[in-house]
Amino acid sequence: MRTDHSFVVEPYSENCRAVYGRREHVVVGVSPGNSYFRVGLLADLLGWLRAEFKQIDVVIPDSALVHTYVALGYPAEKASKKAHAETSVLRNRVLRAWEMSGNPRDVDGVHRMSELSSHSCYQKLLASAEGILTGDPRLRETALGMSREVLLARRPGCDPTCHQLEHALRYITAELPFFLGSAEIFGVPSSLCFYHQRIPLANDLFAGRSGLRAPERQGYAVIRPRHHAENRQKGSTT
Protein backbone atom coordinates (compact mmCIF):
# COMPACT_ATOMS: atom_id res chain seq x y z
CA MET A 1 0.00 0.00 0.00
CA ARG A 2 1.33 3.43 -0.93
CA THR A 3 1.45 6.45 1.33
CA ASP A 4 -0.96 8.90 -0.29
CA HIS A 5 0.26 12.38 -1.13
CA SER A 6 -2.08 15.29 -0.49
CA PHE A 7 -3.89 17.08 -3.29
CA VAL A 8 -5.25 20.58 -3.73
CA VAL A 9 -8.87 21.04 -4.87
CA GLU A 10 -10.02 24.20 -6.68
CA PRO A 11 -13.77 24.08 -7.47
CA TYR A 12 -14.93 26.14 -10.46
CA SER A 13 -17.85 27.82 -8.67
CA GLU A 14 -19.70 28.02 -5.38
CA ASN A 15 -22.05 25.29 -6.53
CA CYS A 16 -19.06 23.12 -7.45
CA ARG A 17 -17.68 23.80 -3.99
CA ALA A 18 -20.94 22.55 -2.46
CA VAL A 19 -20.82 19.38 -4.57
CA TYR A 20 -17.23 18.78 -3.51
CA GLY A 21 -18.26 19.30 0.12
CA ARG A 22 -20.71 16.42 -0.12
CA ARG A 23 -17.94 14.00 -1.23
CA GLU A 24 -20.51 11.57 -2.66
CA HIS A 25 -19.00 10.66 -6.01
CA VAL A 26 -16.04 11.58 -8.18
CA VAL A 27 -15.30 10.84 -11.84
CA VAL A 28 -11.65 10.36 -12.76
CA GLY A 29 -11.12 11.12 -16.44
CA VAL A 30 -7.72 10.03 -17.76
CA SER A 31 -6.30 11.29 -21.06
CA PRO A 32 -4.62 8.91 -23.53
CA GLY A 33 -1.17 10.04 -24.59
CA ASN A 34 -0.75 12.38 -21.61
CA SER A 35 2.46 11.66 -19.70
CA TYR A 36 0.95 13.30 -16.60
CA PHE A 37 -1.02 10.12 -15.87
CA ARG A 38 1.86 8.03 -14.57
CA VAL A 39 1.16 4.93 -12.49
CA GLY A 40 2.71 6.45 -9.37
CA LEU A 41 0.70 9.64 -9.59
CA LEU A 42 -2.50 7.71 -10.33
CA ALA A 43 -1.87 5.49 -7.31
CA ASP A 44 -1.42 8.52 -5.06
CA LEU A 45 -4.50 10.16 -6.55
CA LEU A 46 -6.75 7.11 -6.24
CA GLY A 47 -5.61 6.50 -2.67
CA TRP A 48 -6.35 10.11 -1.76
CA LEU A 49 -9.73 10.10 -3.51
CA ARG A 50 -10.68 6.85 -1.78
CA ALA A 51 -10.18 8.52 1.59
CA GLU A 52 -12.19 11.57 0.48
CA PHE A 53 -15.12 10.26 -1.59
CA LYS A 54 -17.77 7.59 -1.06
CA GLN A 55 -17.49 6.34 -4.65
CA ILE A 56 -14.93 6.64 -7.48
CA ASP A 57 -15.50 5.88 -11.16
CA VAL A 58 -12.62 6.03 -13.64
CA VAL A 59 -13.54 6.62 -17.30
CA ILE A 60 -11.23 5.54 -20.15
CA PRO A 61 -12.19 7.49 -23.34
CA ASP A 62 -11.68 4.67 -25.85
CA SER A 63 -14.54 5.42 -28.26
CA ALA A 64 -13.82 9.16 -28.09
CA LEU A 65 -10.17 8.65 -29.06
CA VAL A 66 -11.25 7.04 -32.33
CA HIS A 67 -12.44 10.49 -33.50
CA THR A 68 -8.98 11.96 -32.89
CA TYR A 69 -7.27 9.33 -35.03
CA VAL A 70 -9.84 9.70 -37.81
CA ALA A 71 -9.27 13.47 -37.72
CA LEU A 72 -5.54 12.79 -38.11
CA GLY A 73 -6.25 10.87 -41.32
CA TYR A 74 -6.41 7.25 -40.23
CA PRO A 75 -9.04 5.01 -41.88
CA ALA A 76 -11.88 4.19 -39.49
CA GLU A 77 -10.84 0.56 -38.90
CA LYS A 78 -7.22 1.45 -38.19
CA ALA A 79 -8.29 4.38 -36.00
CA SER A 80 -10.44 2.01 -33.96
CA LYS A 81 -7.58 -0.47 -33.53
CA LYS A 82 -5.11 2.23 -32.51
CA ALA A 83 -7.56 3.74 -30.03
CA HIS A 84 -8.29 0.34 -28.52
CA ALA A 85 -4.59 -0.48 -28.16
CA GLU A 86 -3.70 2.88 -26.62
CA THR A 87 -6.59 2.95 -24.18
CA SER A 88 -5.99 -0.68 -23.17
CA VAL A 89 -2.49 0.34 -22.07
CA LEU A 90 -4.02 3.26 -20.17
CA ARG A 91 -6.61 1.01 -18.53
CA ASN A 92 -3.90 -1.41 -17.40
CA ARG A 93 -2.00 1.54 -15.94
CA VAL A 94 -5.10 2.53 -13.95
CA LEU A 95 -5.58 -1.04 -12.70
CA ARG A 96 -1.95 -1.21 -11.57
CA ALA A 97 -2.39 2.11 -9.78
CA TRP A 98 -5.49 0.75 -8.02
CA GLU A 99 -3.49 -2.27 -6.80
CA MET A 100 -0.76 0.00 -5.47
CA SER A 101 -3.25 2.20 -3.63
CA GLY A 102 -5.20 -0.60 -1.94
CA ASN A 103 -7.61 -1.84 -4.65
CA PRO A 104 -11.07 -0.42 -5.46
CA ARG A 105 -14.01 -0.84 -3.12
CA ASP A 106 -17.14 -2.68 -4.24
CA VAL A 107 -18.76 0.65 -5.21
CA ASP A 108 -15.79 1.87 -7.27
CA GLY A 109 -15.34 1.16 -10.97
CA VAL A 110 -13.15 1.43 -14.06
CA HIS A 111 -15.14 1.91 -17.28
CA ARG A 112 -14.42 2.22 -20.96
CA MET A 113 -16.44 5.10 -22.41
CA SER A 114 -17.80 2.71 -25.04
CA GLU A 115 -19.46 0.74 -22.22
CA LEU A 116 -21.28 3.83 -20.97
CA SER A 117 -22.14 5.61 -24.21
CA SER A 118 -25.05 3.29 -25.08
CA HIS A 119 -26.92 4.18 -21.87
CA SER A 120 -30.09 6.22 -22.46
CA CYS A 121 -29.08 8.99 -20.03
CA TYR A 122 -25.70 9.38 -21.78
CA GLN A 123 -27.43 9.54 -25.18
CA LYS A 124 -29.88 12.16 -23.88
CA LEU A 125 -27.09 14.34 -22.49
CA LEU A 126 -25.06 13.92 -25.69
CA ALA A 127 -27.98 15.07 -27.86
CA SER A 128 -28.44 18.12 -25.64
CA ALA A 129 -24.72 18.96 -25.83
CA GLU A 130 -24.65 18.60 -29.61
CA GLY A 131 -27.67 20.88 -29.98
CA ILE A 132 -26.23 23.63 -27.78
CA LEU A 133 -22.80 23.43 -29.43
CA THR A 134 -24.45 23.97 -32.80
CA GLY A 135 -26.35 27.06 -31.62
CA ASP A 136 -23.83 28.68 -29.23
CA PRO A 137 -20.96 30.27 -31.22
CA ARG A 138 -18.90 31.12 -28.13
CA LEU A 139 -19.08 27.60 -26.73
CA ARG A 140 -18.37 26.09 -30.13
CA GLU A 141 -15.31 28.29 -30.60
CA THR A 142 -14.01 27.23 -27.19
CA ALA A 143 -14.56 23.55 -28.00
CA LEU A 144 -12.85 23.88 -31.39
CA GLY A 145 -9.89 25.54 -29.67
CA MET A 146 -9.60 22.55 -27.35
CA SER A 147 -9.82 20.20 -30.34
CA ARG A 148 -6.97 22.08 -31.98
CA GLU A 149 -4.81 21.58 -28.89
CA VAL A 150 -5.59 17.84 -28.89
CA LEU A 151 -4.49 17.49 -32.52
CA LEU A 152 -1.39 19.65 -32.08
CA ALA A 153 -0.36 17.49 -29.12
CA ARG A 154 -0.42 14.49 -31.46
CA ARG A 155 1.29 16.26 -34.37
CA PRO A 156 3.23 19.31 -33.14
CA GLY A 157 3.70 22.02 -35.74
CA CYS A 158 0.99 20.69 -38.07
CA ASP A 159 -1.85 23.18 -37.88
CA PRO A 160 -5.09 21.21 -38.34
CA THR A 161 -7.54 22.01 -41.11
CA CYS A 162 -11.15 23.05 -40.51
CA HIS A 163 -12.26 19.55 -41.54
CA GLN A 164 -9.90 17.95 -39.01
CA LEU A 165 -11.11 20.28 -36.27
CA GLU A 166 -14.74 19.48 -36.99
CA HIS A 167 -14.08 15.76 -36.70
CA ALA A 168 -11.85 16.08 -33.64
CA LEU A 169 -14.64 18.08 -31.99
CA ARG A 170 -16.46 14.77 -31.57
CA TYR A 171 -13.92 13.78 -28.89
CA ILE A 172 -14.78 16.85 -26.84
CA THR A 173 -18.51 16.37 -27.47
CA ALA A 174 -18.33 12.74 -26.31
CA GLU A 175 -16.95 13.89 -22.95
CA LEU A 176 -19.56 16.59 -22.38
CA PRO A 177 -22.24 14.25 -20.93
CA PHE A 178 -19.90 13.61 -17.99
CA PHE A 179 -19.43 17.36 -17.44
CA LEU A 180 -23.21 17.80 -17.48
CA GLY A 181 -24.58 14.69 -15.86
CA SER A 182 -22.13 12.18 -14.38
CA ALA A 183 -24.46 12.07 -11.36
CA GLU A 184 -27.26 10.88 -13.65
CA ILE A 185 -25.02 8.50 -15.62
CA PHE A 186 -23.74 6.76 -12.49
CA GLY A 187 -26.98 7.05 -10.51
CA VAL A 188 -25.60 9.02 -7.56
CA PRO A 189 -27.01 12.06 -5.67
CA SER A 190 -24.16 14.37 -6.72
CA SER A 191 -20.93 14.03 -8.67
CA LEU A 192 -17.66 15.91 -9.11
CA CYS A 193 -15.59 15.71 -12.29
CA PHE A 194 -12.09 17.15 -12.40
CA TYR A 195 -8.84 17.57 -14.29
CA HIS A 196 -5.33 18.56 -13.21
CA GLN A 197 -5.48 21.93 -14.98
CA ARG A 198 -8.18 24.42 -15.95
CA ILE A 199 -10.23 23.55 -19.03
CA PRO A 200 -11.70 26.43 -21.09
CA LEU A 201 -14.93 24.54 -21.79
CA ALA A 202 -15.52 23.86 -18.10
CA ASN A 203 -14.99 27.57 -17.41
CA ASP A 204 -17.90 28.36 -19.73
CA LEU A 205 -20.18 25.59 -18.46
CA PHE A 206 -19.77 26.21 -14.76
CA ALA A 207 -19.55 30.00 -14.83
CA GLY A 208 -22.95 30.33 -16.52
CA ARG A 209 -21.50 31.80 -19.71
CA SER A 210 -23.28 29.50 -22.15
CA GLY A 211 -26.63 27.91 -22.86
CA LEU A 212 -25.20 24.58 -21.75
CA ARG A 213 -25.32 24.50 -17.97
CA ALA A 214 -24.73 21.76 -15.47
CA PRO A 215 -27.40 21.04 -12.82
CA GLU A 216 -26.80 21.87 -9.17
CA ARG A 217 -25.81 18.34 -8.28
CA GLN A 218 -22.99 18.44 -10.82
CA GLY A 219 -19.57 19.90 -10.04
CA TYR A 220 -16.16 20.41 -11.59
CA ALA A 221 -12.79 21.18 -10.05
CA VAL A 222 -9.06 21.31 -10.64
CA ILE A 223 -7.35 18.63 -8.51
CA ARG A 224 -3.58 18.40 -8.56
CA PRO A 225 -0.80 17.29 -6.22
CA ARG A 226 -0.06 19.83 -3.51
CA HIS A 227 3.58 20.16 -4.52
CA HIS A 228 2.52 20.92 -8.13
CA ALA A 229 0.16 23.63 -6.91
CA GLU A 230 2.80 25.11 -4.62
CA ASN A 231 5.41 25.17 -7.39
CA ARG A 232 2.89 26.81 -9.71
CA GLN A 233 2.15 29.47 -7.08
CA LYS A 234 5.84 30.15 -6.52
CA GLY A 235 6.36 30.53 -10.24
CA SER A 236 3.57 33.10 -10.50
CA THR A 237 5.17 35.27 -7.79
CA THR A 238 8.73 35.30 -9.10
C-alpha positions as CSV (number, residue, x, y, z in Angstrom):
1,M,0.0,0.0,0.0
2,R,1.3,3.4,-0.9
3,T,1.4,6.4,1.3
4,D,-1.0,8.9,-0.3
5,H,0.3,12.4,-1.1
6,S,-2.1,15.3,-0.5
7,F,-3.9,17.1,-3.3
8,V,-5.2,20.6,-3.7
9,V,-8.9,21.0,-4.9
10,E,-10.0,24.2,-6.7
11,P,-13.8,24.1,-7.5
12,Y,-14.9,26.1,-10.5
13,S,-17.9,27.8,-8.7
14,E,-19.7,28.0,-5.4
15,N,-22.0,25.3,-6.5
16,C,-19.1,23.1,-7.4
17,R,-17.7,23.8,-4.0
18,A,-20.9,22.6,-2.5
19,V,-20.8,19.4,-4.6
20,Y,-17.2,18.8,-3.5
21,G,-18.3,19.3,0.1
22,R,-20.7,16.4,-0.1
23,R,-17.9,14.0,-1.2
24,E,-20.5,11.6,-2.7
25,H,-19.0,10.7,-6.0
26,V,-16.0,11.6,-8.2
27,V,-15.3,10.8,-11.8
28,V,-11.6,10.4,-12.8
29,G,-11.1,11.1,-16.4
30,V,-7.7,10.0,-17.8
31,S,-6.3,11.3,-21.1
32,P,-4.6,8.9,-23.5
33,G,-1.2,10.0,-24.6
34,N,-0.8,12.4,-21.6
35,S,2.5,11.7,-19.7
36,Y,1.0,13.3,-16.6
37,F,-1.0,10.1,-15.9
38,R,1.9,8.0,-14.6
39,V,1.2,4.9,-12.5
40,G,2.7,6.4,-9.4
41,L,0.7,9.6,-9.6
42,L,-2.5,7.7,-10.3
43,A,-1.9,5.5,-7.3
44,D,-1.4,8.5,-5.1
45,L,-4.5,10.2,-6.6
46,L,-6.8,7.1,-6.2
47,G,-5.6,6.5,-2.7
48,W,-6.3,10.1,-1.8
49,L,-9.7,10.1,-3.5
50,R,-10.7,6.9,-1.8
51,A,-10.2,8.5,1.6
52,E,-12.2,11.6,0.5
53,F,-15.1,10.3,-1.6
54,K,-17.8,7.6,-1.1
55,Q,-17.5,6.3,-4.7
56,I,-14.9,6.6,-7.5
57,D,-15.5,5.9,-11.2
58,V,-12.6,6.0,-13.6
59,V,-13.5,6.6,-17.3
60,I,-11.2,5.5,-20.2
61,P,-12.2,7.5,-23.3
62,D,-11.7,4.7,-25.8
63,S,-14.5,5.4,-28.3
64,A,-13.8,9.2,-28.1
65,L,-10.2,8.7,-29.1
66,V,-11.2,7.0,-32.3
67,H,-12.4,10.5,-33.5
68,T,-9.0,12.0,-32.9
69,Y,-7.3,9.3,-35.0
70,V,-9.8,9.7,-37.8
71,A,-9.3,13.5,-37.7
72,L,-5.5,12.8,-38.1
73,G,-6.2,10.9,-41.3
74,Y,-6.4,7.2,-40.2
75,P,-9.0,5.0,-41.9
76,A,-11.9,4.2,-39.5
77,E,-10.8,0.6,-38.9
78,K,-7.2,1.5,-38.2
79,A,-8.3,4.4,-36.0
80,S,-10.4,2.0,-34.0
81,K,-7.6,-0.5,-33.5
82,K,-5.1,2.2,-32.5
83,A,-7.6,3.7,-30.0
84,H,-8.3,0.3,-28.5
85,A,-4.6,-0.5,-28.2
86,E,-3.7,2.9,-26.6
87,T,-6.6,3.0,-24.2
88,S,-6.0,-0.7,-23.2
89,V,-2.5,0.3,-22.1
90,L,-4.0,3.3,-20.2
91,R,-6.6,1.0,-18.5
92,N,-3.9,-1.4,-17.4
93,R,-2.0,1.5,-15.9
94,V,-5.1,2.5,-13.9
95,L,-5.6,-1.0,-12.7
96,R,-1.9,-1.2,-11.6
97,A,-2.4,2.1,-9.8
98,W,-5.5,0.7,-8.0
99,E,-3.5,-2.3,-6.8
100,M,-0.8,0.0,-5.5
101,S,-3.3,2.2,-3.6
102,G,-5.2,-0.6,-1.9
103,N,-7.6,-1.8,-4.7
104,P,-11.1,-0.4,-5.5
105,R,-14.0,-0.8,-3.1
106,D,-17.1,-2.7,-4.2
107,V,-18.8,0.6,-5.2
108,D,-15.8,1.9,-7.3
109,G,-15.3,1.2,-11.0
110,V,-13.2,1.4,-14.1
111,H,-15.1,1.9,-17.3
112,R,-14.4,2.2,-21.0
113,M,-16.4,5.1,-22.4
114,S,-17.8,2.7,-25.0
115,E,-19.5,0.7,-22.2
116,L,-21.3,3.8,-21.0
117,S,-22.1,5.6,-24.2
118,S,-25.1,3.3,-25.1
119,H,-26.9,4.2,-21.9
120,S,-30.1,6.2,-22.5
121,C,-29.1,9.0,-20.0
122,Y,-25.7,9.4,-21.8
123,Q,-27.4,9.5,-25.2
124,K,-29.9,12.2,-23.9
125,L,-27.1,14.3,-22.5
126,L,-25.1,13.9,-25.7
127,A,-28.0,15.1,-27.9
128,S,-28.4,18.1,-25.6
129,A,-24.7,19.0,-25.8
130,E,-24.7,18.6,-29.6
131,G,-27.7,20.9,-30.0
132,I,-26.2,23.6,-27.8
133,L,-22.8,23.4,-29.4
134,T,-24.5,24.0,-32.8
135,G,-26.4,27.1,-31.6
136,D,-23.8,28.7,-29.2
137,P,-21.0,30.3,-31.2
138,R,-18.9,31.1,-28.1
139,L,-19.1,27.6,-26.7
140,R,-18.4,26.1,-30.1
141,E,-15.3,28.3,-30.6
142,T,-14.0,27.2,-27.2
143,A,-14.6,23.5,-28.0
144,L,-12.8,23.9,-31.4
145,G,-9.9,25.5,-29.7
146,M,-9.6,22.5,-27.3
147,S,-9.8,20.2,-30.3
148,R,-7.0,22.1,-32.0
149,E,-4.8,21.6,-28.9
150,V,-5.6,17.8,-28.9
151,L,-4.5,17.5,-32.5
152,L,-1.4,19.6,-32.1
153,A,-0.4,17.5,-29.1
154,R,-0.4,14.5,-31.5
155,R,1.3,16.3,-34.4
156,P,3.2,19.3,-33.1
157,G,3.7,22.0,-35.7
158,C,1.0,20.7,-38.1
159,D,-1.8,23.2,-37.9
160,P,-5.1,21.2,-38.3
161,T,-7.5,22.0,-41.1
162,C,-11.2,23.0,-40.5
163,H,-12.3,19.6,-41.5
164,Q,-9.9,18.0,-39.0
165,L,-11.1,20.3,-36.3
166,E,-14.7,19.5,-37.0
167,H,-14.1,15.8,-36.7
168,A,-11.9,16.1,-33.6
169,L,-14.6,18.1,-32.0
170,R,-16.5,14.8,-31.6
171,Y,-13.9,13.8,-28.9
172,I,-14.8,16.9,-26.8
173,T,-18.5,16.4,-27.5
174,A,-18.3,12.7,-26.3
175,E,-16.9,13.9,-23.0
176,L,-19.6,16.6,-22.4
177,P,-22.2,14.3,-20.9
178,F,-19.9,13.6,-18.0
179,F,-19.4,17.4,-17.4
180,L,-23.2,17.8,-17.5
181,G,-24.6,14.7,-15.9
182,S,-22.1,12.2,-14.4
183,A,-24.5,12.1,-11.4
184,E,-27.3,10.9,-13.6
185,I,-25.0,8.5,-15.6
186,F,-23.7,6.8,-12.5
187,G,-27.0,7.0,-10.5
188,V,-25.6,9.0,-7.6
189,P,-27.0,12.1,-5.7
190,S,-24.2,14.4,-6.7
191,S,-20.9,14.0,-8.7
192,L,-17.7,15.9,-9.1
193,C,-15.6,15.7,-12.3
194,F,-12.1,17.1,-12.4
195,Y,-8.8,17.6,-14.3
196,H,-5.3,18.6,-13.2
197,Q,-5.5,21.9,-15.0
198,R,-8.2,24.4,-16.0
199,I,-10.2,23.5,-19.0
200,P,-11.7,26.4,-21.1
201,L,-14.9,24.5,-21.8
202,A,-15.5,23.9,-18.1
203,N,-15.0,27.6,-17.4
204,D,-17.9,28.4,-19.7
205,L,-20.2,25.6,-18.5
206,F,-19.8,26.2,-14.8
207,A,-19.5,30.0,-14.8
208,G,-23.0,30.3,-16.5
209,R,-21.5,31.8,-19.7
210,S,-23.3,29.5,-22.1
211,G,-26.6,27.9,-22.9
212,L,-25.2,24.6,-21.8
213,R,-25.3,24.5,-18.0
214,A,-24.7,21.8,-15.5
215,P,-27.4,21.0,-12.8
216,E,-26.8,21.9,-9.2
217,R,-25.8,18.3,-8.3
218,Q,-23.0,18.4,-10.8
219,G,-19.6,19.9,-10.0
220,Y,-16.2,20.4,-11.6
221,A,-12.8,21.2,-10.0
222,V,-9.1,21.3,-10.6
223,I,-7.4,18.6,-8.5
224,R,-3.6,18.4,-8.6
225,P,-0.8,17.3,-6.2
226,R,-0.1,19.8,-3.5
227,H,3.6,20.2,-4.5
228,H,2.5,20.9,-8.1
229,A,0.2,23.6,-6.9
230,E,2.8,25.1,-4.6
231,N,5.4,25.2,-7.4
232,R,2.9,26.8,-9.7
233,Q,2.1,29.5,-7.1
234,K,5.8,30.2,-6.5
235,G,6.4,30.5,-10.2
236,S,3.6,33.1,-10.5
237,T,5.2,35.3,-7.8
238,T,8.7,35.3,-9.1
